[in-house]
Amino acid sequence: MIALFRLLARVPMPVMHWFGAGLGWLVWALAPDYRRRFRANARSAGFGPDAYRPAIAAAGKMASELPWLWLRPHGETVLPRVLRWEGVEAFEAALQAKKGVILVAPHLGSWEMCGQAIGERFHERYGPITALFRPARKKWMAALIAAGSRDRPGLQTLPTSITGVRGLMRTLRNGGYTGILPDQVPPLGQGVWAPFLGRPAYTMSLLPRLAQQTGAACFLSVCERLPRGAGYVIRFEPIVGTALTDPKATLEDAAAAMNEAIGRLIRSLPGQYVWDYARYKEPRGDAPVVAEAGGAAR
């Protein structure tokens, strides 16, 4: 599998995106549960077929990008593929302030490209972007990721454990920066219920805790995929004046403010959101690692 991915990593991106779009539609045609969940989530958020249909192909394009993002030859950078950076001045000003920065980056567009590009551009001046990372459960996937995706310049990973969360807290307090995927369903005890695109969703408390306890600046971040493999646009939007960054706000209010900002970003680009994710499922009963770490960090 690693050899196949290395081979695919050399295929031009427009070809891979063309192939990926076809793959997205094939999965849509053959997987009724996937199709049902995709439609239900998009419709409950207020989007009709014209708005969500492009996301069917986008899901396949996301998969088709992974060989190059994970196993491209070392020395080949992602930066030339980013055609525009919007709002980057405010983001860099926050890095210069050395008070910590949290990138709120949902499953929208190419989040793998986003993290790698930001790390490549800023690590020489501000250090690597730090993220929590849980190894894949399937051996073949873990081997692929270990083969290259997590060893790129400008990217530092920490385990999804109390130790990792404490390390992330230190990173922010020392003026570093992190990217977090905030629209995942956390284990029971590691979140709160808050509105998400019009429905109650169990929402991670990690990001609001980090923001409130460190005073780090928060930015929405997205890497938009341009048509026909032409490249990408990375956008930053500061989240200011909300409960997310108010240390006196409850976690419920902070999570609601975070979800509202994420929803606004998704509504600007519904054709590249991962609508099939079971965002509204009940949380599983894992140990409350984040809650314990957050309490210890107070």
N, C-alpha and C positions, 0 to 999 in steps of 0.2 A: 504493500500500500504506500509506503514511503517513496519507493521508486516511482510509482505511478504519479504521486503528487509532485515529485521533482520534475517529472516530464511535463505535466500539465502546467507547472509554474513557468515554463518557457513559451507557452502558447500566448499569442497576443491577447490583451484584455478584451478588445472588441469581439473577438471570436469566442472567448470564454463567456462573456455576457450574453452573446447570442445563444450559445448552448445552454447557459443557465436559465434564460427566459423560457426556453422550451421545456427544461426540466421542471420549472415552477408550474407550468400549465399541465404537464404530465401528472405531477403529484396531485394537483387540483382535480383532475379527471378521475384518478384512480383511488382517491382516499376520501370516502364520504364523511367520515368523522372530522377529518381535517377541514373539509369544505364547510361543513355545518358550523363548526366552532369559529372559523374565519368569518363567515357571513354574520353569525350572531353577534360577535364582538364588534364588528364594524357597524352593523345596523344599530346596535344599542348605543353607540357613540354618535349616531346621527348621520352616518355616511351611507349613501346609496352606491349602486354598482359603478357608476361613472367615477366616483371618487376612490373606491377601494380596489377596483379591477387592476390598476397598475401594480398593486402590491403582490399580486399573484406571480407575475414575472419577476418582481424585485426579490422575492424569497429565493427563487432559483439563482438569480444573479449573486445574491449574498453567498450562497454555497459555492458558486463558481469562482469567486474571488479568493477563496481560502488557500488553494495551492500556491498562488503567487505570494499572498500575504504571509503564509507560514514557511514556505520552503523555497523562496526565491534565492538565487545565489547571493552569498554574503558579499557585501559591498554595493549591492544594488539597492538604492533608497526609494522610499515612497514619495518623497517631497516633489519630484518633478510631475507627479500625477495630480497634485493638488493645484488647480488652476487659480483659485481665489481663496483668500482668507478674509472673512467679514467679521468685524467686531474684535479683531485680534489686538488692536491697540489697547482697549480697555482690559483685556485679559493679561497682556504683558505688563501693564501698569500695576495690576494686582500682584503679579509675580514679583515685580520690583519692590513692592511694599513689604515683602517678607512676612506677611501675616497668615500665610496659608491660602490655598485656593482649592475648591472642590468643583470638579466638572460633573454636572448632572447630565449624563448621556444615556438616554433610554434606547431601547431596541428599535432604532430608527436609522435608516440609511446604512452606511458602512461603519459600524462602531469599531471594528477591528482596525480599519484604515485610520480612523480618527485618533485612536490611542497611539499608534505607531508614528503617524505624521507629527503629532504634537510632541512626542518624545524626541523624535529626530530633530525637530526645529529648535527646541528650547533646552535640551539637556546640557549643552556646553556652558550655558550661562546660568541656568537655574537648577541643574541636576535632573535626574530622571523622573518621569511620571511614575507614581507608585500606585499599585492596584492590588486588591485582594484577589487570589486565584485559587480555585478548587480544582484539583486534577480531575481529568475525565475518568469516569468509571469504567468505560470500555478500554481494554488494553490497546487496541489498534489506534484509537483516537488519542490516548495518552502518549503513545509512541510518536504519532505525527506532531503533536504539540511540542513534545520534548525535543524533537529533531530541529526545531528552529524558531518557532513562533514566539517563545517567551525569552529568547536570548538576544533580541534585537537591541541595537543601541538606543539608549534613552528610556528603557522600560525596566522597572523593578517590580517584582511581585512578592507578596507576602501571603502566608497561608490564611485560610478562612478559619481562624481560631482566635482565642483570647489573645494569644501572643501576636498574631497578625494585626488585630484591631488596635492593640496598644502601640504597635509599631506605626500604624497609620496615624494614630493620634500624635505620636512624637514627630512624625514627618510634617504634619500640619503646623504644630506648635513651633517647629524649627523653620517655618517659612516655605515648606515644600508644597507639592501639589499632587492631587490624586484624581482619578476618574472612576466613577461608580455608576453601574447600571441600576437605576433606582426602581425599575418597573418589574422586578422579579417578586414572586411570592416567597417571603422569608419563612423559615420554620416557626412553629408555634412558640411564642415567648420572645420573638425577635422583631415584632412589629405591632402595629395598631391598625384599627379599621378606619379608613378614610375614603371620601369620594374619589373615584377615578373615572373620568369620562362619563359621569352621570350615574355610576353604580358604586355601591360599597365594595372596597377591595382591601384585603389585608396587605398593609404597606410597611416596608422596612422602616425600622426606627434608627438603623445605623447612621444613615446620612444626616437626618435631623440632629441626632446626638452629636455627631462630629461638628456640624455647623454651629450648634449652640454652645458647645463646650470649648471650642477652640477659637471662635470668632473669625473663622476662615471666610473669605469671599466665595460666593456660589455663582456659577455660570451654567446656564443651559448650553449644551454643546451638541452639534450634529454634523455629520459628514454626508452631504447630499451626493448621491450617485448621479452623474450626468448621463444623458442618453448615449447609446451606441458606444459605450466604453470610452467616451471622450475624456473622462477625468472626474474630479471631485471638487466640491466646494465645502470648506469647513467654516461653520458659523459659531459665534459666541454671543450670548445674550446674558447680561448680569441679572441676577435675581436680587432685588433690593426692596426694602420696605415691606417685607412680609414676615409672617410668623416663623418661617424657616430659619431665619438668622437672628431671631429675637430670643435671647437666653431666658426670658421670663415666660415665653409661650409654652403651652402644654405640648407634649409630643403629638397629640391628636391634631392640634391646630397646625403645628409645623409640618406634619405629614400631609395634611390637606392642602397647605400652601404649596408644598413641593409637587403634589399631584396636579394641582391647578396649572402650575407652570409647565409641567410635562405635557398635559393635555393641550395647552396652547401651542406647544411646539409640534405635537402630532397633527393638530388640525391644520398647520401650515404645510404639512407634507404627508398626507394620509396614504399616498401611493407608495411609500417606502417604510411603513410601519409593519411589524411582525404581528399581524392580526390573529394568527392562529394560536398564539400563546394563551394558555389557560389562566389568564390574569385573575379571574374571580373565584378560583378554587379555594377550598378550605386549606389552611396551612397544615403541614405535616408536623408530627410531634417530636422534632429533634430537640437536643439540649439547647437551652437559651444562651448560646455563646455570646452574642452581641450584647444582650441585656446585662450579663454579668460583667463584660468588659467595660461597658458604658458606666456601670455603677462604680467599678474600681477606679475609673479614670477621673471621677469627680474630685 
